[in-house]
Structure formats: structure tokens, C-alpha cells
Amino acid sequence: MHVGFVGLGNVGAKLAGSVVRNGLELTVLDLDPDAMQPLLDQGASAGSSPKQMAEVCDLMITCLPSPAASAAVLESDDGILAGLTPGTIWAEMSTTDQADVTRLGAKVIEAGGYAVDCPVSGGCHRAATGNIAIFAGCDRPTFEKILPVLTTLGRRVLHTGALGSASQLKVMTNYLATANLLTLCEALTTCKAAGLDLATTYEAIRISSGNSFVHETESQVILNGSRDINFTMDLVLKDIGLFQQMAEDNDVPLDISPLMIDIMNDGANRYGQREWSPNIIRRLEDATGLKVLADGFPAEITDDEPEEPGYEITPRGANP
């Protein structure tokens, strides 16, 4: 299968790397030529436009920072829809709005293609090794067409239902991750203020009921001081805002979500929209005069698990 990949940001470049590393034909495109070069060096080819790529690729993947960016890549004069040929699959791997991906997917299907929203979850370090989790929203026949590629890009693949369902579940998981990050910031700062050793605090959380994926990754870069998790405050705000909108659209009155948005907005205003998201702890460091740091923690998280073939996750009580 010839794969076209548009959008080589923190996650996209790593996913595209899995494509070329596993021997699939790959064409890439990004607004930043420097983002393309490492993949070109590995054997990928450069696309000239989304339209040109859609004319020759069997699968077009987009991994972009906003719904507006995805819409532009599909709907512009030189966009994917202008070059789409019958049978081509469009896979939206961005974390995006359910309504927009459904709208764009309908246009792809009307043009004779197939549409899947398949956001990823598990961090950039797992995207780099092909061990990330992938949600896929589409009809079952389309899922089976794209599954061989998805199991190359990631380890655990979940068919979530109709087009758009994967995007809804992804913003939900990012909402939960943000809630965990904010509570970890409060826990670590409070333990520092109480005079507790932070390396010991880290282990106490890790081996207890307070543990989580976010703790095992983001707490480490917080304590190191780099705060580099390859994810920025503006992206957090986009994702938790989408979750809040989903709640409002379905008349669910949330208490914690609006407070989280206020906290993250305050952090972005203070430290910059493109500041690493774990540096939201600076709000508490500034308020207390403390530095929440400890020796022995890495500046970046890497995946120490070997790359393994992917497989489908089947929900309890369901048959694929």
C-alpha cells in the first residue's frame, strides 16, 4: 500500500517513521521542509500537494494541529478531495472535532473513498516505536481494509464504532490525562512543601492506587525540570475544550472540566501557548516559591519496550 502522510509534527513524524521503517511506500508533506528531511533520508518521497498525493496514494493520512488545518488540507483547491480517486482511504489521525471529521468524511465517501478517524494515544515515545494505541472510527469493512496499516503504526487498535466515535473517545482520554496531570502537580508541590523527599514521593505514587500512565511519564519530566513531554499547552486547551463542548452538546453539567480549562488558560497566558504542558506546575512553584525537582529523572521519556506487531482490541461482549 502506498501511504501519503500530511503533517509531520511531534506525533505525525514518528507515526510516519513507523510506515517507512516497516517497508511501506511513503510520500510525505509538511509546511516545514526540515520536518520532511529525516523521512526523505530514510527512503520516503516528497509530495508536492495533498491533491497530487491523493492522485497516487492508496491511503492518505492527515495528522494536523487543528480541525481548521485538516479542513484546509482536504477542501482547498489543491487539497485531498480535489485529487481523490475511488477506493482511496482518508485516515484522520489528528485529535479533532467529531462534527468536522464526520462532515469531511462524508465528502470523502461521496467522492468514492473511505473515511476513518483514527487518533492515537500513549505519548510520543510510543508513537516513535510503533507501540502506541490507536482508536478507529468507521464501518467494519473500512476498518478491515485499514487494519494492516494501523497494526504497523501501533500495537493496540480499537474499532470504536461509526466515523467520529474515535475522536470523541480520544478527547475524553486527553481530558482524563489533563485531570491527572493537574492533580499530580498539586500532589508533588504539596509533598515538597511538607518536606517529603520527591524521589520517594514519586515511588510512593508509582506503587500505589494513585499511580497512572501520566504519573509514570509526565511526573518524571516535571521532576527532571525539562517538562518536555512533546505536548504543549495550546494542544491541551484544544482537546479539553472539545471534551467540554461534547458535554455541553449532550446536556451534561460538568464541575471539574471548566475549572481545568481555567487553570490551563491561566498557564498558557503566563508561560505561553507553546509551553510544554507539564510546566503548568510553575503556577504552584511561583505561588509557593518552591522548585519541584529531584535528581535521577530523565529529561525525555523513551519507550524501552521492543516494537511488537499490532493487534485488534475487542471490547467485552463484542465480536469483531
N, C-alpha and C positions, 0 to 999 in steps of 0.2 A: 504494500500500500504506500502510495506517495502522500506524505503528510506535509501540509503547509501550516506554518506556525507564525501568527502575528502577535507581537507583544512579548518582549524579552526582558521583563523587569526582574525583580528579586526571585519570584516564583517561576515565571514563564521561561527564563533562560535555563533553569535547572530541569524543568519538565522537557523542554526541547532537547536538552543534553541526553536525557534518557532515550529519546527517539533515535538520535543518531548513534548513541553508544550501542544500541541493540540492533543496529544494522538496517533500519528502515530508511527509505529515501526521504530526505527532508529539505524543504525550502523555507527560509526564514525571512522575516521582515520586521524592522523596528525603526522608529524615528531616529534613534541613536545608532549610527553605523558602528560605533565602538562596541555596542551590545551584541551586534551580529558577528563580529570578527572571530571570537573563540569558537563559535559553531561552524563558521566557514572553514576555520583551520582544521576542524575535525571531519570535514567532508560534506557539510551541508552546502546548498547553493543559495544564492541571494535572490529574493523576489523583487520585482520592480514595482508592483502594486498589488493590493488584495484582489483586484479584478484579474490580473494576469495569473496570479497563483490559483485562483478558483477555476480558471480555464484548464489547468493541467493537473491539479491535485485531486486525489480521491477523498481526502479528509482535510478540512480547514479548521484549525484550532485558533481561537482567539483567547488571549489572556491579558486583559487590559485593566486600567485602574478605575474605570467608572462606567456606568451604563451609557453615558453620553459618548464615551470613546468607542464602545462596542457598536453603538448605533451608527457612528460615523464610518467605521470600518466596513460595516455591511451596506449602508444605504447611500454612500457618496457615489459620485459619477464613476469613480474608479474602484468602487467597493466590491465586496464579495458577491452581492446579488447581481451586479452587472456582468460578472463572469461565470456565474454558477451554471454548471451543466447537470442534467438529470442524473440522479444517483449519487451526487456528491453529498457528503455528510458535513454539516457545520456543528462543531462542538464548542460551546461557550464554557471556558474554564475559569473565567473571571468570577469573583464574588459580586453578584449583581442583583438587580431588581427582578422579582418574579414576573411582574406585569410586562416589563420591557423585553425580557428574554422570550416570553410567550408570544409577544407581538412580532418580534423579529423571526422567531422560529416559524410562525405561521407563513411569513413571506418566503422563507426558505422552502417550506413544504409545498407552497403554491407553485414555486418555480421548479418543482420536481426533485428537490433534495430531501435530506433527512436532517432533523434538528435534535440536539441533545444539550441540556445544560449539565455540566459535569465539573463543578468546583471541587477543589482539593482541600484536605485538612490534615494537619500534622506537622507543620513547620517547614521552613526552607531546607533545613538539614535533611529531612526525609524526602523532600522533592528531589534533592541532589542525588540520592541513592536509589530512587525508584521504589522506595518503601512507604510512600505517602498513601493516605486513604483517599478514595475518590467516590463521590456521590454522582449518580447518573439519572437524570430525569428525561424520560422519553417512553414511547411504546416499546413493548417487548421485542418485536422484530428488529427495531433500530438498535436497541441495546445489544442484541446478539451480533449485529454487524460490527459494532464498535468495540465490543468487549476484548477482542485480541489486542487491540492497541491500548486500551485502558489498563490491561494487566501488564503491559510493558511499562507504562508510565507510573503505575502504583501497585501496591501489594494487595490492599483490601478494597474491593469495588462493590458498592451497594447500589442496586437498582431501586430508586426511591419512588417510582410511580410516573405520573404524567410529566410532560415537559413543564418546567418551572418548579416542580416539587423539590428538586435538589438545591436550587437557590434558596428556597425558604428554609430548608434544614441547615444549609451552610451558615446563613446569618444567625440562626438560632445557636449553633455551636460557637460562633465567634462572640455572641452575646455572653454565653456562659464562660468562655475563656477570659473575656474582659472583666466579668464579675470576679472571677478567681484572681486575676492579676491585681485588682484594686484591693481585695481583702488581704492578699499576701503582702502588699505594700504596707497596709496598716499593721499586720501581724509582725513583720520584720522590724518596722520602726518602733513599735511598742516594746518588743523584746530588747532592742538596742537601748531604749530609754530606761528599761528596767535593769540594765546591767548584765543581761544574759549574753553569753558567747554566741555569735551569729553562725559560726560553723556548726556548733552543737544545735542551735535552733533549726538550721536547715535539715539536719539529720532527724531531729525530733518530728518535724513535719513529714519528712520523706517516709518514715517507717510507721506513720500513724494514720488515723482516719482522716486527717487533714491533707493527705497527700493528693497530688493531681499531676497530670501532664504539664500543666502550666508551671507548677512549682519545680518540677524536675528540669525544666528548661529555663524559663524566664527568671526564676529566683537566682539561678546561677550567674546569669549575666548582670543582674542587679548587684549581687554581692561582689562580683569582679569589678564593677564600676563602668564597664563598657556600655551596658544597657542595650547592646546590639543584638536584636532578635530578627533583623531584616524585616521589620514591620513598623510602620510609622503611625503617628497619632491621627493624621488625616484619614488613613485607611480604617483605623478603629472606629472613628466617628462615622464614616460612611456605613460600616457594617452594623453597628449598634443602632444607627438611625434607621436603617432598613428594617431591623427587627422591631423597633418601636412603631414604625409605620404599619408593619404586619399586624401588630397587636391592635392598633387603633382601627385598622380596616375591619378587624373581626370583633370589635367592641370588647376588648379585654383591658380592664383598667389596671395598669401596672404601677407599682410603687417604686421598685428598685431601678428599673430601666431609666426613667427620667433623671434620677439622681446621678447615675453613671454617665449619662450624656453631659450633664452639667460639669461633672468632675473632669471628664476628658476635654471638654471645650475650654475649661479654665487652664488645663495643662497645655493645650495647643496654643492658646493665647499668650501664655507666659513664655513657653520654650520653643514655639514654632510648630507649624503644621507638619513639617517633615522630621521632627524629632522622633527618635526611637520610642515606641510606646512604653517600654518598661520604665523610661525616665519620668513617668508620671509620679514616681516615688519622690521626685525632687520637691513636689508640693509639701510633703511631710518633712523632708530634710530641711527645707527652707523655714518651715514653721517651727521646728524644734532646734535647729542649729546642729543637728546630728548628721553624720555621714554613715549611711547604711552599707558598710563594706566589710569584707572578710578575705583573708588570704586563702589561696588554694583553689579558686574557682576560675573557669575558663572565660576568655573574652568572647568566644563564639561557641555555639553548640554544634557539634558534629554528630552524625549518625554512625555509631560504632557497630550496627548490625549489618551483616552482609546483604547485598541485594538478593532478593528471592523472587521467584516467579509469582505474579499476582493471581488472585482468585476472587470469585464472587462470594460475597457475604449474603446469606439467605436469612431474612427475618424469621423469627419463631412462628411456627404455624403456617408458613407460606411455602409454596412450591414455585420454583422459577419457571 
